Amino acid sequence: MDITERRFKDAVVLDVTGPMTGRQAAGMIDAAVRRHARVRTRILVANLGRVPLVDLAGLGALVDAHTTMRHAGGAFRLACVTKQIQDLVVSTRLLTVVDTFESIEEAVDRSIPTFRGKAQDWRLSTIALAPILRFLRRA
């Protein structure tokens, strides 16, 4: 798997190429996301148009990426998701956590929700994460 980064409007796009499988791929995603969270990138988009396969490590990396960016006050989005990966995202209920878009333009143009009130408002709900975590534990 390879990751190239580029700016698109007010966002950073991670163009991912190749299978998102194994610890090494998850580590590459994690390193890129943490780097952008540290510099307060507002919108980080993973372009998955050239990703033929995502395994459990890859799914875990996407959940972690979402959490990391939310904690940093930004947004993590998936764009150009293939049919096979879309089916996986839907069946694991990751769709309830991470926003997916058909194009990079759509992902970038969507506004970031503002969170007011209690600090837990921006955290992932355990109700939303529970099915994903159960699925990952079974594998």
N, C-alpha and C positions, 0 to 999 in steps of 0.2 A: 504494500500500500504506500502511496505517496500523497503528500499534502503540499499544495502550493497556496500561497496567500496573496490576495489582491484587494485593493480598495474598490468599492463600488458605491458611489454616492456617499452616504454617511455611515456606511457599514464596512466590515471586513468579511470577505468571502473566503472560506476554506474550500478549495477545490480538491476533493478527495478522489483518488484514482486507484482502482484495484479493490480486492476483497478486504472488508473491514473485519478481520478475524484475528483472534489471538491476543495475547497480552501486549505484544509489541505494537500492534495497531492501536489498541486501547491507550497505551502509553503515549503514542504520538498525538492522538486526539487530545488527551489530557494535558500534555505539555503545551500544545498550541492554545487551548482554551484558557489555561491558567495564566499564560503570558498575556493574553488579551484582557483577562479579568484584572490583572495587576495594573495595566495602563488605562483601565476604565473604558474599554471599547464598549460603546452603547449597544450595537447590534452585531452579532456574530452569526453568520449564515454558513451552514455546512451544505455545500453543493454535492449531492449524492448521485448525480446523473451518470457518473462513470463507476459506480460501485455495484458490482454484480451480486455481492453476497455480504450479509452481516450476520455474525454469530452472537452468542450470548455476551462475550467480552465486548463486542462492538455495541450491543444494546446498552450494556452497563455504562460504557463510555459516553453514550449519548445522554443517558439520564444524569450522569455526573456533570456533563457539560452544561446541561440545563440548570442544574442546581448551582454550580459555580458562577455562572453568569447572573443568575437571579440574585445571589448573595452580593455580587459586585454592582448591582443596580442596573444590569443590562438585560439583554434578551438573547437567547440562543434559538435559532430556527433551522429547520431542514428545508431544503429546496431541491427541486428536480428529482424527487423520489421516484424510483422505478416501481413498476407494478408489484414485483416480488417483494421489495422492501416495504412498500405501502401495506401489503397484506400482513407482513410481519408486525409492522407498527400498530395496525388495527387489532390483530389477534392478541398481542401482548398488552393492549390498552396503553401503549406508550403515547398514542394519539391524544389521550386525556391529559398528558403532561407537556409534550413538546408540540409546538405549532409546525405544521408542514404546509408547503406551498408548491405550486406547480412550476413556478419560475423564481429566479433570483430577484427580479424586479418586484414581484408581489411580496416576497419576504422582506425586502428592504423598505418598501413603501408603507408597510403596516406599522402603525404607531405602537410605542411601548406603553403598556398600561402603567399608570401611576398608582402607587399603593399608599393609602392613608390609614391612619388608625394604629392598631397594635402592630408590634414588630412581627408577629407570626403571620400577618397577612401576606407577606411575600414568600413565605416558606412553602415548600411542597406539602400538600395535604397527605397525611398518612393514608387517608381513604383512597386518594388517587394513586399513591405509590404501592399500596398493598398488593394488588393483583400482579403488578410488574415484578415486585420482589419475590412473590410466591413462584412465578414462572421461572425466574432466574435461579431460585434455589432448587427447583425440581430437575433442572438440566444437568 
